[in-house]
Amino acid sequence: MGLLYDDVVIIRQAEKEGDPCVITVNCPDKTGLGCDLCRIILLFDLSIVRGDVSTDGKWCYVVFWVAGKPTTRWGLLKKRLLEACPSCSLVSGIFSFRLDSRPPKPPDVFLLKLCGFDRTALLHDVTEVLCELELTIKKVKVSTTPDGRVMDLFFITDTRELLHTKKRQEETCDHLHDVLGDAMISCDIEMVGPEITACSQVSSFLPSVITENIFTLEVPKENLSGSRSSDGVSISMDNSLSPAHTLVQILCQDRKGLLYDIMKFLKDYNIQISYGRFAVKQRRNCEIDLFIMQADGKKIVDSDKKEAFSSRLRMELLCPLRVAVVSRGPDTELLVANPVELSGKGRPLVFYDITLALKMLKICIFLAEIGRHMIGDRECEVYRILLDEGEGLAIPRNKIKEGVWKMLMGWESW
């Protein structure tokens, strides 16, 4: 089947200030396409205020209404959304789509070594530049010497796949120098192999107080009721309205990445959406209706499966990330656990939001590490940040946790 290139992804920007922009995707379906699209929209720091998804299992039609920003690069967003659609080839101005079952080639990994003088929000400013340049941080090791110098090691990949070129490397270092100024002493970028990344692995050890208590990946059973409860989340499942689908209805409060977390959950459990509707109502309340089926094309009728589905989905809605502030000897450590997709992709912009929250709290970072850990049956991207207490950390730990959590959930401006 052929489709004109301009019709695959259409972005209609708002005519009036305050109105949402409309993104339309019309292409063949593939497992997890909705999750991939929502992840890209989240990566561009856009909020989905309404959505409609329809598919027959072969072809899908998706419409998202998003709250845009003056700085949004719409042309680049369209390019990234097109890349998420099933691979295509151009013939006489018409794109023919084909599903490619081959796993994608792992991206090349580069080591960015940045040496400079420490200052407030240095790490956030570096992270912001890397995000703007579409460089993804896979691992980071940040350290500060007693004389106030920093050595930051970023293991990064390039969405544009150009970081092997001298021009792209110089562009990256120039952007960093423009932002950091005299705080930057040197900047070096080199491609590294798996043996280097293996040697740079962060500690695989997580204290038991974290794995057993703080980052528990289960929701208490008393919160699993299908009716609206004190946590503000309601999940109901109905098999009577469709001969082939289970209707899942969700009522909850809006937050950053909400639709992505739902789509990620469905993708990981190989659940197909035939029709879905999402809307943000008054007071940031969300209403979501999903007509779904299992991989075998059947409804979810088994009571144990329904309970497991509801409990796991509720966990994704309530605890998409885990945040804790704990003691690390005499020091204070911030920990954030980000459960990743089965495909290995983590939620975007987490490190950006963490560093931005600490910048707003005027807290300096002494040491930072990112690593992958198995917590329970889930692989998580764990961010461990040792806070620079200086003369003594004046901000209570619960305020630090609250500030980081609100930033991650997009509630800091509410």
Buried (B, 14 or more C-beta within 10 A) or exposed (E): EEBEEEEBBBBEEBEEEEEBBBBBBBBBBBBBBBBBBBBBBBBBBBBBBBBBBBBEEEBBBBBBBBBBEEEBEBEEBBBBBBEBBBBBEEEEEBBEBEEEEEEEEEBBBBBBEBEBBBBBBBBBBBBBBBBEBBBBBBBBBBBBEEEEEBBBBBBBBBBEEEBEEEEBBEBBBEBBBEBBEEBBEEBEBEEBEEEEBEEBEBEEEBBEEBBEEBBBBEBEEEBBBBEEEEBEBBBEBEBEEBEEBBBBBBBBBBBBBBBBBBBBBBBBBEBBBBBBBBBBEEEEEBBBEBBBBBEEEEBBEEEEEBBEBBBBBBBBBEBBBBBBBBEBEEBBBBBBBBBBBEEEBBBBBBBBBBBBBBBBBEBBBBBBBBBBBEBEEBBBBBBBBBBBBEEEBEBEBEEBBBBBBBBBBBBBEE
